[in-house]
């Protein structure tokens, strides 16, 4: 256990308390050799935390924070959402606070005469406008294990047939347009200066899931190129900047693995040590990394969505667990 530096100056805000709570909980888990975003599950099983009512997965730090709670059921609901479907939170249960950022406001367009602009169907045209100061709000959720009246989680309804799963991951790789080069060896990396990825051949991995998890990690790096999401990838090996980018790519891979039903690859202890050093120095690092990772995952999934109409049939009505936007 490491000591916390709790002697901060000035008034403590709810936001800073939340940051400290989340960061130190994750640090404690990393100290035990566990990365909370790397949860083992059966191949093809969807386990990313999601809202049981809307079916939308949680995003960014909320996804990491929910994963860190240790529940085996990925479903979450607010108190009112549970009531709305005839369920209820058991007496004495404590919810988990999540954070919501509102960075854009939706406004109705008007012309120079002050009249509302209409589209071809006669509906008002609206657009998103970035807020000068993002609005932060809070909401509380409960895990399905804390709620009575919910049906048991039928994992068969969130499983993805293995051939369909493989096809989906291949589509993400192909539709990205990334220059992926396979070279016999034991190195996997992305080279920003030349914008290409190097991977060992699939048969060199323990199994196909390990190959895909590694490929998604490197694609996470690939999204950071200046022509795409433009992250800082200038850090030399072993530097803090390098470690932050590695954490971002690792989280992006975790989000993608969960969305696509790929068993995550457990990273080497050296990675855990590097992430610990980053978070001990800056408790907000995990928030930034999770936000950037969500954007990276969304970017890659967005590129592959145009292929969805031709997907092989899924097993079960709800087999294609969505990886779209969430909370």
Beta strands, then each sheet from edge to edge (+ up, - down):
strand 1: 50-51
strand 2: 75-77
strand 3: 88-89
strand 4: 96-108
strand 5: 126-143
strand 6: 147-148
strand 7: 180-182
strand 8: 189-191
strand 9: 196-199
sheet 1: 1+ 2+ 5- 4+
sheet 2: 3+ 6-
sheet 3: 7+ 9+ 8-
end
